[in-house]
């Protein structure tokens, strides 16, 4: 499902659902684990599965699943700080 085909009312929830699936798939996390993430759940530095190589994989997969382009200058130290900051980043890139 492309992000531009999502109805505006449901877009934020769908982006969150897609982000949880992305983290589950790329980091090989259980569905229960990603379902428990809230906005303040720490990611980079807290999840052993999320190392620098995994960040590259996540960014590539975000581009594919959300149909966006992520430039190097788009990413800063806060992007992967928490689930909330990562979700906000994706929402901003998608234009939600």
Jmol script that loads the backbone (N, CA, C; Angstrom):
load data "model"
ATOM      1  N   UNK A   1       0.848  -1.177   0.000  1.00  0.00           N
ATOM      2  CA  UNK A   1       0.000   0.000   0.000  1.00  0.00           C
ATOM      3  C   UNK A   1       0.891   1.238   0.000  1.00  0.00           C
ATOM      4  N   UNK A   2       0.686   2.100  -0.952  1.00  0.00           N
ATOM      5  CA  UNK A   2       1.452   3.337  -1.020  1.00  0.00           C
ATOM      6  C   UNK A   2       0.825   4.369  -0.097  1.00  0.00           C
ATOM      7  N   UNK A   3       1.683   5.196   0.518  1.00  0.00           N
ATOM      8  CA  UNK A   3       1.213   6.193   1.481  1.00  0.00           C
ATOM      9  C   UNK A   3       0.243   7.183   0.850  1.00  0.00           C
ATOM     10  N   UNK A   4       0.410   7.497  -0.445  1.00  0.00           N
ATOM     11  CA  UNK A   4      -0.461   8.484  -1.063  1.00  0.00           C
ATOM     12  C   UNK A   4      -1.856   7.932  -1.359  1.00  0.00           C
ATOM     13  N   UNK A   5      -2.060   6.634  -1.198  1.00  0.00           N
ATOM     14  CA  UNK A   5      -3.376   6.036  -1.392  1.00  0.00           C
ATOM     15  C   UNK A   5      -4.164   5.910  -0.097  1.00  0.00           C
ATOM     16  N   UNK A   6      -3.582   6.301   1.015  1.00  0.00           N
ATOM     17  CA  UNK A   6      -4.226   6.193   2.318  1.00  0.00           C
ATOM     18  C   UNK A   6      -5.154   7.393   2.507  1.00  0.00           C
ATOM     19  N   UNK A   7      -6.344   7.140   3.010  1.00  0.00           N
ATOM     20  CA  UNK A   7      -7.275   8.225   3.284  1.00  0.00           C
ATOM     21  C   UNK A   7      -6.697   9.129   4.372  1.00  0.00           C
ATOM     22  N   UNK A   8      -6.861  10.464   4.279  1.00  0.00           N
ATOM     23  CA  UNK A   8      -6.266  11.394   5.237  1.00  0.00           C
ATOM     24  C   UNK A   8      -6.614  11.085   6.687  1.00  0.00           C
ATOM     25  N   UNK A   9      -7.840  10.694   6.962  1.00  0.00           N
ATOM     26  CA  UNK A   9      -8.259  10.438   8.337  1.00  0.00           C
ATOM     27  C   UNK A   9      -7.471   9.281   8.937  1.00  0.00           C
ATOM     28  N   UNK A  10      -7.175   8.277   8.129  1.00  0.00           N
ATOM     29  CA  UNK A  10      -6.512   7.071   8.604  1.00  0.00           C
ATOM     30  C   UNK A  10      -4.999   7.107   8.413  1.00  0.00           C
ATOM     31  N   UNK A  11      -4.477   8.122   7.767  1.00  0.00           N
ATOM     32  CA  UNK A  11      -3.071   8.149   7.387  1.00  0.00           C
ATOM     33  C   UNK A  11      -2.139   8.042   8.588  1.00  0.00           C
ATOM     34  N   UNK A  12      -2.352   8.805   9.666  1.00  0.00           N
ATOM     35  CA  UNK A  12      -1.441   8.772  10.813  1.00  0.00           C
ATOM     36  C   UNK A  12      -1.400   7.382  11.441  1.00  0.00           C
ATOM     37  N   UNK A  13      -2.552   6.751  11.606  1.00  0.00           N
ATOM     38  CA  UNK A  13      -2.585   5.415  12.191  1.00  0.00           C
ATOM     39  C   UNK A  13      -1.931   4.405  11.252  1.00  0.00           C
ATOM     40  N   UNK A  14      -2.155   4.545   9.958  1.00  0.00           N
ATOM     41  CA  UNK A  14      -1.553   3.623   9.013  1.00  0.00           C
ATOM     42  C   UNK A  14      -0.036   3.777   8.976  1.00  0.00           C
ATOM     43  N   UNK A  15       0.466   4.996   9.080  1.00  0.00           N
ATOM     44  CA  UNK A  15       1.908   5.211   9.121  1.00  0.00           C
ATOM     45  C   UNK A  15       2.489   4.561  10.370  1.00  0.00           C
ATOM     46  N   UNK A  16       1.808   4.705  11.484  1.00  0.00           N
ATOM     47  CA  UNK A  16       2.287   4.073  12.722  1.00  0.00           C
ATOM     48  C   UNK A  16       2.278   2.554  12.579  1.00  0.00           C
ATOM     49  N   UNK A  17       1.236   2.000  12.029  1.00  0.00           N
ATOM     50  CA  UNK A  17       1.149   0.553  11.827  1.00  0.00           C
ATOM     51  C   UNK A  17       2.248   0.083  10.883  1.00  0.00           C
ATOM     52  N   UNK A  18       2.454   0.825   9.815  1.00  0.00           N
ATOM     53  CA  UNK A  18       3.505   0.471   8.866  1.00  0.00           C
ATOM     54  C   UNK A  18       4.890   0.583   9.496  1.00  0.00           C
ATOM     55  N   UNK A  19       5.084   1.584  10.359  1.00  0.00           N
ATOM     56  CA  UNK A  19       6.382   1.743  11.024  1.00  0.00           C
ATOM     57  C   UNK A  19       6.641   0.581  11.974  1.00  0.00           C
ATOM     58  N   UNK A  20       5.618   0.151  12.684  1.00  0.00           N
ATOM     59  CA  UNK A  20       5.778  -1.009  13.575  1.00  0.00           C
ATOM     60  C   UNK A  20       6.143  -2.256  12.758  1.00  0.00           C
ATOM     61  N   UNK A  21       5.494  -2.445  11.620  1.00  0.00           N
ATOM     62  CA  UNK A  21       5.788  -3.595  10.766  1.00  0.00           C
ATOM     63  C   UNK A  21       7.210  -3.505  10.217  1.00  0.00           C
ATOM     64  N   UNK A  22       7.627  -2.310   9.856  1.00  0.00           N
ATOM     65  CA  UNK A  22       8.972  -2.112   9.344  1.00  0.00           C
ATOM     66  C   UNK A  22      10.007  -2.480  10.400  1.00  0.00           C
ATOM     67  N   UNK A  23       9.826  -1.991  11.627  1.00  0.00           N
ATOM     68  CA  UNK A  23      10.760  -2.317  12.708  1.00  0.00           C
ATOM     69  C   UNK A  23      10.758  -3.816  12.992  1.00  0.00           C
ATOM     70  N   UNK A  24       9.584  -4.405  12.973  1.00  0.00           N
ATOM     71  CA  UNK A  24       9.466  -5.850  13.205  1.00  0.00           C
ATOM     72  C   UNK A  24      10.239  -6.621  12.136  1.00  0.00           C
ATOM     73  N   UNK A  25      10.030  -6.268  10.885  1.00  0.00           N
ATOM     74  CA  UNK A  25      10.619  -7.007   9.779  1.00  0.00           C
ATOM     75  C   UNK A  25      12.130  -6.796   9.669  1.00  0.00           C
ATOM     76  N   UNK A  26      12.573  -5.546   9.713  1.00  0.00           N
ATOM     77  CA  UNK A  26      13.988  -5.244   9.502  1.00  0.00           C
ATOM     78  C   UNK A  26      14.837  -5.666  10.698  1.00  0.00           C
ATOM     79  N   UNK A  27      14.326  -5.466  11.909  1.00  0.00           N
ATOM     80  CA  UNK A  27      15.103  -5.785  13.104  1.00  0.00           C
ATOM     81  C   UNK A  27      14.814  -7.177  13.652  1.00  0.00           C
ATOM     82  N   UNK A  28      13.900  -7.890  13.014  1.00  0.00           N
ATOM     83  CA  UNK A  28      13.504  -9.240  13.458  1.00  0.00           C
ATOM     84  C   UNK A  28      13.003  -9.227  14.906  1.00  0.00           C
ATOM     85  N   UNK A  29      12.146  -8.233  15.198  1.00  0.00           N
ATOM     86  CA  UNK A  29      11.539  -8.130  16.519  1.00  0.00           C
ATOM     87  C   UNK A  29      10.184  -8.832  16.492  1.00  0.00           C
ATOM     88  N   UNK A  30       9.729  -9.268  17.646  1.00  0.00           N
ATOM     89  CA  UNK A  30       8.412  -9.900  17.710  1.00  0.00           C
ATOM     90  C   UNK A  30       7.323  -8.835  17.571  1.00  0.00           C
ATOM     91  N   UNK A  31       6.167  -9.260  17.077  1.00  0.00           N
ATOM     92  CA  UNK A  31       5.036  -8.342  16.955  1.00  0.00           C
ATOM     93  C   UNK A  31       4.643  -7.792  18.318  1.00  0.00           C
ATOM     94  N   UNK A  32       4.675  -8.635  19.341  1.00  0.00           N
ATOM     95  CA  UNK A  32       4.327  -8.196  20.698  1.00  0.00           C
ATOM     96  C   UNK A  32       5.269  -7.096  21.179  1.00  0.00           C
ATOM     97  N   UNK A  33       6.536  -7.241  20.838  1.00  0.00           N
ATOM     98  CA  UNK A  33       7.509  -6.236  21.270  1.00  0.00           C
ATOM     99  C   UNK A  33       7.246  -4.887  20.607  1.00  0.00           C
ATOM    100  N   UNK A  34       7.035  -4.877  19.298  1.00  0.00           N
ATOM    101  CA  UNK A  34       6.797  -3.596  18.629  1.00  0.00           C
ATOM    102  C   UNK A  34       5.429  -3.023  18.978  1.00  0.00           C
ATOM    103  N   UNK A  35       4.452  -3.885  19.269  1.00  0.00           N
ATOM    104  CA  UNK A  35       3.145  -3.393  19.695  1.00  0.00           C
ATOM    105  C   UNK A  35       3.234  -2.657  21.025  1.00  0.00           C
ATOM    106  N   UNK A  36       4.220  -2.991  21.843  1.00  0.00           N
ATOM    107  CA  UNK A  36       4.381  -2.361  23.148  1.00  0.00           C
ATOM    108  C   UNK A  36       5.105  -1.018  23.074  1.00  0.00           C
ATOM    109  N   UNK A  37       5.661  -0.668  21.922  1.00  0.00           N
ATOM    110  CA  UNK A  37       6.360   0.612  21.779  1.00  0.00           C
ATOM    111  C   UNK A  37       5.365   1.754  21.926  1.00  0.00           C
ATOM    112  N   UNK A  38       5.773   2.773  22.684  1.00  0.00           N
ATOM    113  CA  UNK A  38       5.019   4.026  22.704  1.00  0.00           C
ATOM    114  C   UNK A  38       5.963   5.129  22.243  1.00  0.00           C
ATOM    115  N   UNK A  39       5.494   6.347  22.236  1.00  0.00           N
ATOM    116  CA  UNK A  39       6.290   7.458  21.701  1.00  0.00           C
ATOM    117  C   UNK A  39       7.624   7.616  22.419  1.00  0.00           C
ATOM    118  N   UNK A  40       7.689   7.259  23.694  1.00  0.00           N
ATOM    119  CA  UNK A  40       8.903   7.454  24.482  1.00  0.00           C
ATOM    120  C   UNK A  40       9.829   6.237  24.513  1.00  0.00           C
ATOM    121  N   UNK A  41       9.469   5.172  23.811  1.00  0.00           N
ATOM    122  CA  UNK A  41      10.315   3.978  23.797  1.00  0.00           C
ATOM    123  C   UNK A  41      11.641   4.303  23.116  1.00  0.00           C
ATOM    124  N   UNK A  42      12.763   4.158  23.832  1.00  0.00           N
ATOM    125  CA  UNK A  42      14.067   4.448  23.227  1.00  0.00           C
ATOM    126  C   UNK A  42      14.431   3.398  22.175  1.00  0.00           C
ATOM    127  N   UNK A  43      15.068   3.842  21.116  1.00  0.00           N
ATOM    128  CA  UNK A  43      15.454   2.937  20.042  1.00  0.00           C
ATOM    129  C   UNK A  43      16.981   2.816  19.956  1.00  0.00           C
ATOM    130  N   UNK A  44      17.626   3.734  19.237  1.00  0.00           N
ATOM    131  CA  UNK A  44      19.067   3.632  19.016  1.00  0.00           C
ATOM    132  C   UNK A  44      19.814   3.733  20.345  1.00  0.00           C
ATOM    133  N   UNK A  45      20.636   2.750  20.616  1.00  0.00           N
ATOM    134  CA  UNK A  45      21.368   2.700  21.878  1.00  0.00           C
ATOM    135  C   UNK A  45      20.657   1.880  22.931  1.00  0.00           C
ATOM    136  N   UNK A  46      19.372   1.617  22.728  1.00  0.00           N
ATOM    137  CA  UNK A  46      18.587   0.836  23.691  1.00  0.00           C
ATOM    138  C   UNK A  46      18.220  -0.535  23.128  1.00  0.00           C
ATOM    139  N   UNK A  47      18.044  -0.612  21.826  1.00  0.00           N
ATOM    140  CA  UNK A  47      17.740  -1.888  21.170  1.00  0.00           C
ATOM    141  C   UNK A  47      19.031  -2.456  20.590  1.00  0.00           C
ATOM    142  N   UNK A  48      19.492  -3.591  21.092  1.00  0.00           N
ATOM    143  CA  UNK A  48      20.727  -4.159  20.536  1.00  0.00           C
ATOM    144  C   UNK A  48      20.601  -4.483  19.049  1.00  0.00           C
ATOM    145  N   UNK A  49      19.392  -4.732  18.593  1.00  0.00           N
ATOM    146  CA  UNK A  49      19.164  -5.044  17.179  1.00  0.00           C
ATOM    147  C   UNK A  49      19.365  -3.828  16.275  1.00  0.00           C
ATOM    148  N   UNK A  50      19.280  -2.631  16.846  1.00  0.00           N
ATOM    149  CA  UNK A  50      19.371  -1.403  16.051  1.00  0.00           C
ATOM    150  C   UNK A  50      20.783  -0.831  16.137  1.00  0.00           C
ATOM    151  N   UNK A  51      21.658  -1.341  15.272  1.00  0.00           N
ATOM    152  CA  UNK A  51      23.004  -0.821  15.177  1.00  0.00           C
ATOM    153  C   UNK A  51      23.111   0.017  13.897  1.00  0.00           C
ATOM    154  N   UNK A  52      24.310   0.483  13.588  1.00  0.00           N
ATOM    155  CA  UNK A  52      24.461   1.373  12.429  1.00  0.00           C
ATOM    156  C   UNK A  52      24.091   0.683  11.117  1.00  0.00           C
ATOM    157  N   UNK A  53      24.367  -0.605  10.995  1.00  0.00           N
ATOM    158  CA  UNK A  53      23.980  -1.326   9.778  1.00  0.00           C
ATOM    159  C   UNK A  53      22.457  -1.441   9.682  1.00  0.00           C
ATOM    160  N   UNK A  54      21.806  -1.666  10.808  1.00  0.00           N
ATOM    161  CA  UNK A  54      20.344  -1.772  10.816  1.00  0.00           C
ATOM    162  C   UNK A  54      19.707  -0.428  10.473  1.00  0.00           C
ATOM    163  N   UNK A  55      20.330   0.670  10.895  1.00  0.00           N
ATOM    164  CA  UNK A  55      19.811   1.999  10.552  1.00  0.00           C
ATOM    165  C   UNK A  55      19.773   2.157   9.039  1.00  0.00           C
ATOM    166  N   UNK A  56      20.843   1.755   8.367  1.00  0.00           N
ATOM    167  CA  UNK A  56      20.882   1.845   6.905  1.00  0.00           C
ATOM    168  C   UNK A  56      19.763   1.007   6.290  1.00  0.00           C
ATOM    169  N   UNK A  57      19.559  -0.189   6.814  1.00  0.00           N
ATOM    170  CA  UNK A  57      18.483  -1.039   6.317  1.00  0.00           C
ATOM    171  C   UNK A  57      17.112  -0.445   6.561  1.00  0.00           C
ATOM    172  N   UNK A  58      16.930   0.148   7.735  1.00  0.00           N
ATOM    173  CA  UNK A  58      15.645   0.781   8.048  1.00  0.00           C
ATOM    174  C   UNK A  58      15.367   1.943   7.110  1.00  0.00           C
ATOM    175  N   UNK A  59      16.371   2.759   6.847  1.00  0.00           N
ATOM    176  CA  UNK A  59      16.174   3.909   5.963  1.00  0.00           C
ATOM    177  C   UNK A  59      15.808   3.463   4.553  1.00  0.00           C
ATOM    178  N   UNK A  60      16.491   2.445   4.064  1.00  0.00           N
ATOM    179  CA  UNK A  60      16.190   1.917   2.731  1.00  0.00           C
ATOM    180  C   UNK A  60      14.772   1.364   2.679  1.00  0.00           C
ATOM    181  N   UNK A  61      14.404   0.631   3.704  1.00  0.00           N
ATOM    182  CA  UNK A  61      13.062   0.036   3.740  1.00  0.00           C
ATOM    183  C   UNK A  61      11.990   1.118   3.913  1.00  0.00           C
ATOM    184  N   UNK A  62      12.288   2.179   4.672  1.00  0.00           N
ATOM    185  CA  UNK A  62      11.347   3.295   4.805  1.00  0.00           C
ATOM    186  C   UNK A  62      11.100   3.936   3.439  1.00  0.00           C
ATOM    187  N   UNK A  63      12.166   4.133   2.691  1.00  0.00           N
ATOM    188  CA  UNK A  63      12.008   4.718   1.352  1.00  0.00           C
ATOM    189  C   UNK A  63      11.099   3.846   0.489  1.00  0.00           C
ATOM    190  N   UNK A  64      11.314   2.549   0.541  1.00  0.00           N
ATOM    191  CA  UNK A  64      10.523   1.629  -0.276  1.00  0.00           C
ATOM    192  C   UNK A  64       9.062   1.578   0.173  1.00  0.00           C
ATOM    193  N   UNK A  65       8.835   1.377   1.457  1.00  0.00           N
ATOM    194  CA  UNK A  65       7.467   1.171   1.952  1.00  0.00           C
ATOM    195  C   UNK A  65       6.634   2.442   1.965  1.00  0.00           C
ATOM    196  N   UNK A  66       7.285   3.583   2.239  1.00  0.00           N
ATOM    197  CA  UNK A  66       6.549   4.841   2.320  1.00  0.00           C
ATOM    198  C   UNK A  66       6.636   5.642   1.020  1.00  0.00           C
ATOM    199  N   UNK A  67       7.388   5.123   0.044  1.00  0.00           N
ATOM    200  CA  UNK A  67       7.553   5.796  -1.246  1.00  0.00           C
ATOM    201  C   UNK A  67       8.055   7.226  -1.045  1.00  0.00           C
ATOM    202  N   UNK A  68       9.160   7.337  -0.301  1.00  0.00           N
ATOM    203  CA  UNK A  68       9.775   8.638  -0.015  1.00  0.00           C
ATOM    204  C   UNK A  68      11.256   8.564  -0.375  1.00  0.00           C
ATOM    205  N   UNK A  69      11.906   9.712  -0.429  1.00  0.00           N
ATOM    206  CA  UNK A  69      13.344   9.802  -0.626  1.00  0.00           C
ATOM    207  C   UNK A  69      13.930  10.422   0.634  1.00  0.00           C
ATOM    208  N   UNK A  70      14.907   9.757   1.217  1.00  0.00           N
ATOM    209  CA  UNK A  70      15.569  10.258   2.420  1.00  0.00           C
ATOM    210  C   UNK A  70      16.990  10.631   2.052  1.00  0.00           C
ATOM    211  N   UNK A  71      17.307  11.898   2.195  1.00  0.00           N
ATOM    212  CA  UNK A  71      18.655  12.401   1.923  1.00  0.00           C
ATOM    213  C   UNK A  71      19.485  12.301   3.200  1.00  0.00           C
ATOM    214  N   UNK A  72      20.803  12.240   3.045  1.00  0.00           N
ATOM    215  CA  UNK A  72      21.694  12.158   4.211  1.00  0.00           C
ATOM    216  C   UNK A  72      21.457  13.305   5.189  1.00  0.00           C
ATOM    217  N   UNK A  73      21.216  14.493   4.654  1.00  0.00           N
ATOM    218  CA  UNK A  73      21.027  15.659   5.520  1.00  0.00           C
ATOM    219  C   UNK A  73      19.681  15.643   6.253  1.00  0.00           C
ATOM    220  N   UNK A  74      18.783  14.744   5.861  1.00  0.00           N
ATOM    221  CA  UNK A  74      17.497  14.611   6.547  1.00  0.00           C
ATOM    222  C   UNK A  74      17.645  13.935   7.911  1.00  0.00           C
ATOM    223  N   UNK A  75      18.709  13.171   8.076  1.00  0.00           N
ATOM    224  CA  UNK A  75      18.900  12.353   9.269  1.00  0.00           C
ATOM    225  C   UNK A  75      19.807  13.076  10.250  1.00  0.00           C
ATOM    226  N   UNK A  76      19.388  13.102  11.515  1.00  0.00           N
ATOM    227  CA  UNK A  76      20.259  13.627  12.564  1.00  0.00           C
ATOM    228  C   UNK A  76      20.213  12.688  13.766  1.00  0.00           C
ATOM    229  N   UNK A  77      20.912  13.028  14.809  1.00  0.00           N
ATOM    230  CA  UNK A  77      21.019  12.162  15.980  1.00  0.00           C
ATOM    231  C   UNK A  77      19.698  11.884  16.669  1.00  0.00           C
ATOM    232  N   UNK A  78      18.718  12.736  16.467  1.00  0.00           N
ATOM    233  CA  UNK A  78      17.433  12.557  17.142  1.00  0.00           C
ATOM    234  C   UNK A  78      16.472  11.634  16.393  1.00  0.00           C
ATOM    235  N   UNK A  79      16.720  11.387  15.125  1.00  0.00           N
ATOM    236  CA  UNK A  79      15.769  10.644  14.304  1.00  0.00           C
ATOM    237  C   UNK A  79      15.428   9.279  14.892  1.00  0.00           C
ATOM    238  N   UNK A  80      16.431   8.555  15.361  1.00  0.00           N
ATOM    239  CA  UNK A  80      16.231   7.206  15.889  1.00  0.00           C
ATOM    240  C   UNK A  80      16.277   7.158  17.417  1.00  0.00           C
ATOM    241  N   UNK A  81      16.101   8.310  18.066  1.00  0.00           N
ATOM    242  CA  UNK A  81      16.166   8.354  19.525  1.00  0.00           C
ATOM    243  C   UNK A  81      15.036   7.560  20.171  1.00  0.00           C
ATOM    244  N   UNK A  82      13.809   7.787  19.721  1.00  0.00           N
ATOM    245  CA  UNK A  82      12.646   7.077  20.275  1.00  0.00           C
ATOM    246  C   UNK A  82      11.722   6.665  19.142  1.00  0.00           C
ATOM    247  N   UNK A  83      10.772   5.809  19.468  1.00  0.00           N
ATOM    248  CA  UNK A  83       9.776   5.436  18.472  1.00  0.00           C
ATOM    249  C   UNK A  83       9.013   6.684  18.019  1.00  0.00           C
ATOM    250  N   UNK A  84       8.729   7.581  18.935  1.00  0.00           N
ATOM    251  CA  UNK A  84       8.007   8.808  18.598  1.00  0.00           C
ATOM    252  C   UNK A  84       8.770   9.702  17.639  1.00  0.00           C
ATOM    253  N   UNK A  85      10.083   9.841  17.828  1.00  0.00           N
ATOM    254  CA  UNK A  85      10.864  10.695  16.923  1.00  0.00           C
ATOM    255  C   UNK A  85      10.984  10.061  15.550  1.00  0.00           C
ATOM    256  N   UNK A  86      11.091   8.736  15.504  1.00  0.00           N
ATOM    257  CA  UNK A  86      11.155   8.049  14.210  1.00  0.00           C
ATOM    258  C   UNK A  86       9.821   8.160  13.477  1.00  0.00           C
ATOM    259  N   UNK A  87       8.743   8.010  14.204  1.00  0.00           N
ATOM    260  CA  UNK A  87       7.415   8.129  13.615  1.00  0.00           C
ATOM    261  C   UNK A  87       7.170   9.558  13.113  1.00  0.00           C
ATOM    262  N   UNK A  88       7.560  10.542  13.899  1.00  0.00           N
ATOM    263  CA  UNK A  88       7.405  11.945  13.492  1.00  0.00           C
ATOM    264  C   UNK A  88       8.211  12.233  12.232  1.00  0.00           C
ATOM    265  N   UNK A  89       9.404  11.671  12.154  1.00  0.00           N
ATOM    266  CA  UNK A  89      10.239  11.831  10.970  1.00  0.00           C
ATOM    267  C   UNK A  89       9.525  11.284   9.731  1.00  0.00           C
ATOM    268  N   UNK A  90       9.000  10.061   9.850  1.00  0.00           N
ATOM    269  CA  UNK A  90       8.297   9.435   8.723  1.00  0.00           C
ATOM    270  C   UNK A  90       7.069  10.251   8.334  1.00  0.00           C
ATOM    271  N   UNK A  91       6.314  10.714   9.308  1.00  0.00           N
ATOM    272  CA  UNK A  91       5.118  11.502   9.015  1.00  0.00           C
ATOM    273  C   UNK A  91       5.474  12.795   8.310  1.00  0.00           C
ATOM    274  N   UNK A  92       6.562  13.436   8.732  1.00  0.00           N
ATOM    275  CA  UNK A  92       6.993  14.678   8.085  1.00  0.00           C
ATOM    276  C   UNK A  92       7.439  14.431   6.650  1.00  0.00           C
ATOM    277  N   UNK A  93       8.150  13.330   6.426  1.00  0.00           N
ATOM    278  CA  UNK A  93       8.625  13.019   5.065  1.00  0.00           C
ATOM    279  C   UNK A  93       7.453  12.687   4.138  1.00  0.00           C
ATOM    280  N   UNK A  94       6.436  12.038   4.690  1.00  0.00           N
ATOM    281  CA  UNK A  94       5.280  11.656   3.883  1.00  0.00           C
ATOM    282  C   UNK A  94       4.373  12.863   3.651  1.00  0.00           C
ATOM    283  N   UNK A  95       4.475  13.838   4.536  1.00  0.00           N
ATOM    284  CA  UNK A  95       3.668  15.041   4.385  1.00  0.00           C
ATOM    285  C   UNK A  95       2.380  14.998   5.163  1.00  0.00           C
ATOM    286  N   UNK A  96       2.393  14.223   6.254  1.00  0.00           N
ATOM    287  CA  UNK A  96       1.182  14.109   7.088  1.00  0.00           C
ATOM    288  C   UNK A  96       1.263  15.073   8.239  1.00  0.00           C
TER     289      UNK A  96
END
end "model"
wireframe off; spacefill off
backbone 0.3
color backbone group
